[in-house]
Amino acid sequence: MKIALLGFGSVGQGIARVLAERDLGITITALADSKSGIIDPNGISLESVLARKEQTGSCGKTGITAEEIVRTADYDALVEVTPTNVQDGEPALSHIRTALARGKHAVTSNKGPIAIALPQLRALAQGRGVQLRYEATVCGAIPIFHTLEHGLGGNRFLAIRGVMNGTCNYILSRMAAEGLTYDQALMEARQLGYAEADPTYDVRGIDTAIKLVILANSIWGLGARLPDVDVTGIDRVTPEALSLAEKQDCTVRLIGEAIQEPSLLRVSPRILSKDHPLVVYGTLNAITLETDLAGELTFIGKGAGSRETASAVIGDLIFIRDCYVKGP
Ligand SMILES: NC(=O)c1ccc[n+]([C@@H]2O[C@H](COP(=O)([O-])OP(=O)(O)OC[C@H]3O[C@@H](n4cnc5c(N)ncnc54)[C@H](OP(=O)(O)O)[C@@H]3O)[C@@H](O)[C@H]2O)c1
């Protein structure tokens, strides 16, 4: 299977490294970062392009753009791993639309286009008989969408609750363990590279809300948008609240919760008993599915990271390769 890879940062390079290490029958024929691109119908040498990116900061030649690659390159599946833009989903949304319209499969780790335009993108993919997959957009390495669609196919999903943001979970874990203030724990998270320079999206619960929208729309076809989620972040959680919880053998976690009936989409800090399945520590994510046949299931795993996110993207690609691309 031939893929075009747009974005060559943490996730893009993680994908290239895994494909260089393992013979998965997947070849990158086109690649772009923000400044340059490279097209080779015979397959790009991944070792050389990783070395070039490290030495020069660019993956290819200036003048070859992501837009040109999407429109003209020869590939079976587009892999869109450029930065998330939750305002309008661009430029990823246009990249994915163009690829689907050309009859190419699309795989992305980018939450923007999926949160904003999932129904339209799905309709476009269905009309062209191709796949749109986005496993890496929610809870990184946890294969939540494959589980929902295949492992639990035939179930009705009554509710979904989870710890979906590693930055918030790290901050809350450290505040409880060390009695740190919110600002001290945030500074520590920044120093360790777990929090962005601007952590607003994470700590105000917006990142969790976006993931909740993607999950709810995928499961129930709601057509929900970000403003439909009732959101409270963790930036006002005090050490006193945590120590009070501690006294009752409880702790606080930022929980994203989607319930089908009565319909509810909510992100808020919640007091949970320490032995609750969603009480995970550090940057881990956890997600509980409440289903009618299988009962309750909880998945725990890494929500981010270069190789962890590559795992989800490559899982999607292998699904497409085996179901739609592989020859007889
Ligand atoms: N990192 C994670 O653990 C993780 C987990 C789940 C989901 N995600 C999502 O996955 C996506 C990629 O994340 P990341 O951590 O790899 O980001 P990153 O390290 O910032 O890399 C982004 C890459 O996209 C390139 N880029 C920016 N604008 C572009 C454009 N218009 N056309 C082509 N390439 C463009 C950048 O180019 P330059 O190299 O030239 O700057 C860079 O190579 C994001 O949407 C993120 O939210 C990430």
The ligand as an SDF file (V2000), in Angstrom:
LIG
                    3D

 48 52  0  0  0  0  0  0  0  0999 V2000
    2.0870   14.0280   19.5910 N   0  0  0  0  0  0  0  0  0  0  0  0
    1.1710   13.2210   20.0620 C   0  0  0  0  0  0  0  0  0  0  0  0
    1.4270   12.4220   20.9650 O   0  0  0  0  0  0  0  0  0  0  0  0
   -0.2130   13.2250   19.4690 C   0  0  0  0  0  0  0  0  0  0  0  0
   -1.1690   12.3110   19.9650 C   0  0  0  0  0  0  0  0  0  0  0  0
   -2.4430   12.2640   19.3690 C   0  0  0  0  0  0  0  0  0  0  0  0
   -2.7560   13.1490   18.3440 C   0  0  0  0  0  0  0  0  0  0  0  0
   -1.8070   14.0630   17.9310 N   0  0  0  0  0  0  0  0  0  0  0  0
   -2.1610   14.9550   16.8170 C   0  0  0  0  0  0  0  0  0  0  0  0
   -1.3740   14.5750   15.6960 O   0  0  0  0  0  0  0  0  0  0  0  0
   -1.0310   15.7280   14.9170 C   0  0  0  0  0  0  0  0  0  0  0  0
    0.4830   15.8190   14.8030 C   0  0  0  0  0  0  0  0  0  0  0  0
    1.0210   15.9610   16.0950 O   0  0  0  0  0  0  0  0  0  0  0  0
    2.6010   16.1280   16.3180 P   0  0  0  0  0  0  0  0  0  0  0  0
    2.8110   15.9880   17.7690 O   0  0  0  0  0  0  0  0  0  0  0  0
    3.3340   15.2680   15.3440 O   0  0  0  0  0  0  0  0  0  0  0  0
    2.8010   17.6530   15.8910 O   0  0  0  0  0  0  0  0  0  0  0  0
    4.1940   18.3740   15.5690 P   0  0  0  0  0  0  0  0  0  0  0  0
    5.3160   17.6360   16.2140 O   0  0  0  0  0  0  0  0  0  0  0  0
    3.9880   19.8040   15.8500 O   0  0  0  0  0  0  0  0  0  0  0  0
    4.3590   18.1610   13.9820 O   0  0  0  0  0  0  0  0  0  0  0  0
    3.4980   18.7500   13.0610 C   0  0  0  0  0  0  0  0  0  0  0  0
    4.0900   18.5550   11.6890 C   0  0  0  0  0  0  0  0  0  0  0  0
    3.1870   19.1090   10.7300 O   0  0  0  0  0  0  0  0  0  0  0  0
    3.9360   19.9360    9.8330 C   0  0  0  0  0  0  0  0  0  0  0  0
    3.0550   20.9340    9.2430 N   0  0  0  0  0  0  0  0  0  0  0  0
    2.5580   22.0770    9.7960 C   0  0  0  0  0  0  0  0  0  0  0  0
    1.7660   22.6930    8.9120 N   0  0  0  0  0  0  0  0  0  0  0  0
    1.7900   21.9430    7.7770 C   0  0  0  0  0  0  0  0  0  0  0  0
    1.1940   22.0690    6.4960 C   0  0  0  0  0  0  0  0  0  0  0  0
    0.4070   23.0910    6.1820 N   0  0  0  0  0  0  0  0  0  0  0  0
    1.4620   21.1100    5.5660 N   0  0  0  0  0  0  0  0  0  0  0  0
    2.2660   20.0680    5.8480 C   0  0  0  0  0  0  0  0  0  0  0  0
    2.8590   19.8970    7.0300 N   0  0  0  0  0  0  0  0  0  0  0  0
    2.6120   20.8230    7.9890 C   0  0  0  0  0  0  0  0  0  0  0  0
    5.0540   20.5040   10.6770 C   0  0  0  0  0  0  0  0  0  0  0  0
    6.0770   20.9560    9.8040 O   0  0  0  0  0  0  0  0  0  0  0  0
    7.5230   21.4470   10.3280 P   0  0  0  0  0  0  0  0  0  0  0  0
    8.2390   20.1840   10.7340 O   0  0  0  0  0  0  0  0  0  0  0  0
    8.0990   22.0740    9.1310 O   0  0  0  0  0  0  0  0  0  0  0  0
    7.2490   22.3760   11.4670 O   0  0  0  0  0  0  0  0  0  0  0  0
    5.4350   19.2570   11.4810 C   0  0  0  0  0  0  0  0  0  0  0  0
    6.2820   18.4240   10.7090 O   0  0  0  0  0  0  0  0  0  0  0  0
   -1.6700   16.9180   15.6360 C   0  0  0  0  0  0  0  0  0  0  0  0
   -2.9040   17.1870   15.0170 O   0  0  0  0  0  0  0  0  0  0  0  0
   -1.8510   16.4190   17.0590 C   0  0  0  0  0  0  0  0  0  0  0  0
   -2.9170   17.0550   17.7280 O   0  0  0  0  0  0  0  0  0  0  0  0
   -0.5640   14.0950   18.4630 C   0  0  0  0  0  0  0  0  0  0  0  0
  1  2  1  0
  2  3  2  0
  2  4  1  0
  4  5  1  0
  4 48  2  0
  5  6  2  0
  6  7  1  0
  7  8  2  0
  8  9  1  0
  8 48  1  0
  9 10  1  0
  9 46  1  0
 10 11  1  0
 11 12  1  0
 11 44  1  0
 12 13  1  0
 13 14  1  0
 14 15  2  0
 14 16  1  0
 14 17  1  0
 17 18  1  0
 18 19  2  0
 18 20  1  0
 18 21  1  0
 21 22  1  0
 22 23  1  0
 23 24  1  0
 23 42  1  0
 24 25  1  0
 25 26  1  0
 25 36  1  0
 26 27  1  0
 26 35  1  0
 27 28  2  0
 28 29  1  0
 29 30  1  0
 29 35  2  0
 30 31  1  0
 30 32  2  0
 32 33  1  0
 33 34  2  0
 34 35  1  0
 36 37  1  0
 36 42  1  0
 37 38  1  0
 38 39  2  0
 38 40  1  0
 38 41  1  0
 42 43  1  0
 44 45  1  0
 44 46  1  0
 46 47  1  0
M  CHG  2   8   1  16  -1
M  END
$$$$
